[in-house]
Structures are given as structure tokens and as C-alpha cells.
Amino acid sequence: MTYRGIVKGNTIVIDPHVKLRDDTEVEITPIELKDPIHGIWTDDRSAEDTIREIGSS
């Protein structure tokens, strides 16, 4: 399986609903995320959340 996350303070943060056992070995591969809404700026919101917020204002 593949999970996505972000690095915060040199710690990989993934969706809290993903349950991995302690001591599970993982492979981390940095990716270039091209988000058409946020560009290189990051936010805790997804692009979809941002669009919904813009649409409701």
C-alpha cells in the first residue's frame, strides 16, 4: 500500500486513520507535489477544502 504524508519538524505525518504497527519498516520517497490551487505553498487543508471554502464565501 502507498500512503501520503508531509514532513513536519523532521517527522513524517500521515492520515491519523492509517494504522501501522510499531516497528513497521517504511520507505520514504520525496515527491514533487504540483497542487494547482496551493502551488508550492502548503496548508493543512486539501485543495478540495480550499475550493469549498472559496465557494462558500
C-alpha positions as CSV (number, residue, x, y, z in Angstrom):
1,M,0.0,0.0,0.0
2,T,1.0,3.6,-0.5
3,Y,0.2,6.4,1.9
4,R,1.0,10.1,1.5
5,G,2.0,12.4,4.2
6,I,4.1,15.5,4.9
7,V,7.2,16.3,6.9
8,K,6.8,18.5,10.0
9,G,9.8,19.0,12.2
10,N,11.6,16.1,10.6
11,T,8.7,13.8,11.4
12,I,6.5,12.1,8.7
13,V,2.9,12.9,9.4
14,I,0.3,10.7,7.7
15,D,-3.5,10.5,7.9
16,P,-4.4,9.6,11.5
17,H,-6.8,6.9,10.3
18,V,-3.9,4.9,8.9
19,K,-2.9,2.3,11.5
20,L,0.6,0.9,11.2
21,R,2.1,-1.3,13.9
22,D,5.0,0.0,15.9
23,D,8.4,-1.0,14.4
24,T,6.9,-1.3,10.9
25,E,9.6,-0.5,8.4
26,V,8.7,2.0,5.7
27,E,10.3,3.6,2.7
28,I,10.1,7.3,2.3
29,T,10.3,8.8,-1.2
30,P,10.1,12.6,-1.5
31,I,7.7,13.7,-4.3
32,E,7.2,17.0,-6.1
33,L,3.6,17.8,-5.4
34,K,2.1,20.1,-8.0
35,D,-1.1,21.4,-6.4
36,P,-2.9,23.6,-8.9
37,I,-4.6,25.5,-6.0
38,H,-1.8,25.9,-3.5
39,G,1.2,25.7,-5.8
40,I,4.3,25.3,-3.5
41,W,2.6,26.9,-0.5
42,T,1.3,24.3,1.9
43,D,-1.7,24.3,4.1
44,D,-3.4,21.7,6.3
45,R,-6.4,21.9,4.0
46,S,-6.7,19.9,0.8
47,A,-7.2,21.7,-2.5
48,E,-10.9,20.4,-2.3
49,D,-11.3,22.0,1.1
50,T,-9.9,25.3,-0.2
51,I,-12.3,25.3,-3.2
52,R,-15.2,24.6,-0.9
53,E,-14.2,27.5,1.4
54,I,-13.8,29.9,-1.5
55,G,-17.2,28.8,-2.9
56,S,-19.0,29.4,0.4
57,S,-17.6,33.0,0.8
